[in-house]
Amino acid sequence: GTLLVAAPAKINLNLLVGPRRQDGYHPIDSFVAKVTLYDHLRLSPRDDGQIVLHCTGVDCGPPAENLALRAARLLAEARAVPGASMELAKHIPPGRGLGGGSSDAAAALVGLNELWGLGLPVERLAEAAGQLGSDAPLFLGSAASRMTGRGEALAAVAVYPFWVVLFVPDFPCPTAEVYGAYDRLPYLPQQQPDPSVLADRPTRWRGRMCNQLLEAACQVSEPLRAAYERLCGAMPVPVSMTGSGSALFALCDNLLEVQKVCAAMPGDMRGGCRIVVGNDW
């Protein structure tokens, strides 16, 4: 009667951001891929109608703000459910642009839909996910997507199997401050590459990808700027940032290229690295 649900991290292969709209949101256009770094959510039924969360691992934040718990309560609204015990083991640190909280929310929706036998279609779950975060519906979709609008418009894309050297620093980057700094920069529109280019190996297209929030994030966080400049100076491949930071990554074609990238990385930064590949679901 217990379910274990894996909640994958994501990386933005690129991220184009438009000027802030009247509703306060920025339109985005991003190719996003899930990767093999996971939080794990264990769900067990209760018979008292209570929803209880126990969280371990990297910073879980206040329980009232935890997106997995909020997702469970949203799903339980106006429904007679038996309750659930939720054990969340967090390995995706918040504030790094990896989407861990949103992925936890999606995992809770999927898992509790199964545990409680609600039988809700994925479209209904996506509606609920959208109430919790703009990128939460992403984690209910395909392995890689083109994300537009506020993040709610998703279209599946095919991405060549890739490896990633992912640098996860020990400091977060505040999303709101990054977007505030971005709004103060001159807006420079860029053309999104055709999604078909992603079907080739990363060496053919990784140099065409960009994250328009990078300069703003480096303005907000001097440690991020220093880390980015060190990696760019040492790496034999392009270095990118996911989301609004602070995680940085290098896309590789294969394990041999991963080994070359890791050998070139400054020794004191290797402890912050994870080697991941594209998640295939």
N, C-alpha and C positions, 0 to 999 in steps of 0.2 A: 503493500500500500504506500510505499515511499517512492517519490520520483527524484532523480538527480538531473538537473538541467544545466547545460553549459552555456555561458553567455560570452560570446567572443568580442574582442576589441575590434576596432576598425582603424584604418588609416585613410586619409584623404590623399589619393594619388595626385590630385591637384585640387585647387579651390579658388574659384573666381567669385568675387563679391561685388555686388552693385552698391550704389549709394543708398543710404537709409531712406525707407519709404515713409509716408505719412503715418502709417500704423506703428512705426518704430522698428520694424524688421528690415533686415537687409536681404535682398534677393541673392541667392547663391546659385552657382552652377558647379557641380563637383562630381568627379569620378571617385567613388568610395568603395573600398574592398574590406571585407572582414578578414582577420588574421588569426593565427593559432595561439593567441594569448587569451586566457579565459578566467572569468569569475565562475564560481560553481554555486548553484542554488539547490539545496535539498529541501523538498516539500513533503510534509507528512500530514495526514488528516487528523483533525481534532473532533471531539463530539460536544464541545461547549460553545461553538459559534465564535470563538475568539481567533484573531489573527495575530500571531506573535512572531517577532523577528529577532534572531540572534545573529550578530555579524562579527566576523573575525577577519584578521588580515590587515591590509593597508587601510588608511583612514576611511571609516565607514560614515562619518558625519553624524549629526543628530538623528535619532530614529524617525522623528516626525518629518524629516526632509529626505529620507531614504526613498529612492524611486521604486525599488522593489516593493516596499511596504505600501507606498501610495498606490502602486498598480494593483496590489491585492485588494486594498480597500475600495478602489474604484470598481473593480470587477465584482465585488461583493454587494455593491449598492443595489438595493431593491431586489435582491435575490436571496432566497433561503439557502444558505450554504452552511456546511458543518464546521467551518473554521479550518485553520491550517497553522502548523508550525513551520517557520521558514528559517533555514540555516544558510546564511550567505557567507561564503569564503571568498574574500576579495583579493585578487591578484593584480587587478588593473587599477592603478592609482588615479584618483580624480585630479582634474586640473591639468591634464597632459594632452588633451585633444584626442583621446582614444575611445571615448564614448562609453566608458564602463557603466555609468549610472543608467544611461538609456538602454544599454544592452541588458542590464539587470531587470529593468522594467519590462522589457519584451519577454525575457525568460520567465518572469513571474506570470505574465498574462498567458503565455503558452502553457506553462506547467500547471497553473491552477485551473485553466480551462479543461485540461485533461483530468486532473485530480478530482475536481468537483463534477465532472461529467456534464459540463454545460453545453458542449457541442456548438460553440459559437464559431462562425466562419472567420477566416483570417481577416476579411474586410472589417468585421466588427471589432476584432482585436486591434487592428490598425487604427481605427477611430479612437479607441481608448488610449492607445499609445501616443497618438498625436496630442492628447490633452496633457500628457506628462512631459513631453519634450519634442522639439521640432525634428530631431533625428531619431527618436525612438522607433517610428514605423520602419526605418531602414533595417532594423535587426529582425524584422518579421519577413523580410524579402529575400532576394537571391544573394548569392555569394558576393556579387559586385553589382553596383547600381550607379546610374547617373541620377544625381539628386538635384532638383531645381526648386524654384519658388522659395518658401521658407525652409525647405527641406522635406516637405510633405509629398512632393511629386517625385515618384520613383520610376525608373525604367531599367530593366535588367541589361547589363552589358557583359560581354565575354572578355575576360582578361587572361592573357597567357600565364601559365603557372610561373610564379615568381617567388624569390626569396627576399627577405628583408633583414638588414642589420638595424635593429630598433634601439635607439638610445633614449632611455627613460630617466631624465635627471631627477635629483632628489628635491626639486622645487616645482611648484605649480605655476601656471600662468593664468591670471584672472581674465576670463572671457570678456566681461563687460568693459574692463579697462582697455583691452586690446581693440574692441570695436570702437570705443571712444577715441582712441588714438588714430584708428583707421579713418574715422570721419574727419579728422583734422588734416589728413594728407590729401594732396591733389588726386582726384580720381583718374586713373589711367585704364580705360577699357582694354580688355584683351580678348582675343578670339579663342573659343574652345576648340581643341582639335576634334576631328571626327572620331566617334567612339570606336570605329573599326580599327584604328591604329593600335588599340590595346590588345588585339588578338595576336600581335607579334611579340617577340621577346623584348623585355624592358630596355635593353641597350638601344633599341630602335626608336623608343619614344620617351624615355625618362627625362631626357634633356629638354623636352618641349613642355613638360609639366611645370606648374608654378603654384605657389600659395600666396595670394594677394594680401594675406594678413601677416606675412612674415616680418615686414619692416615695422609694422605697428607693434607686433609682439616684442621685437627687439628693442623698440623704444620704451616699452613698458617694463621689460625685464632685462637689466644689464647682464645678469648671469646667463640668460638665454642667448643674448648677443655674443657673449664670450665663448659659450659652448659651440654655437653655430660657426663662428669664425675659426675656431680651432679645428673643428671637424672638416670644414671646407679646405683648410690649409693642408690637412693631412691625407684626406681621402682621395683615392684615384677615381671616384665616381661622384655624381651629383648628390648633394645632401638636401633633403626636403624637410618640411615641418608638417605635422598633421594637425588639422583643426586650427584652433587659436593658440596652440602650443600647450605644454612645453616640449613634448616628445619630438625627436628628430629621427630621420631614417634615411637609409640608402637602399635603393632597389637593386637587386642582383638577378642575373640570369640563372645562376646555378650555385652549387656548394663551393666550387672552386673559386668563383668570384667572391663569395662570402668570406672565404679564408684570406684572400688577398686584402679585402677591405678591413677585416679584423686585425691583420698583421700591421696595417698602416695606421690604425687608430692609436692615439696617445694612450699609453699604458694606464694612466690613472682614470681614464674614462671607460675602460673595458668592463669594469664591475657594474656599470649602469646599463649594459647592453643585454638585449634578448635577441636570439635568432628565431625568426618566425617565418612561416610561409602563408600563402593565401589559404584561407579557410574555404572549403569546397561546399558549404551548405549555409 
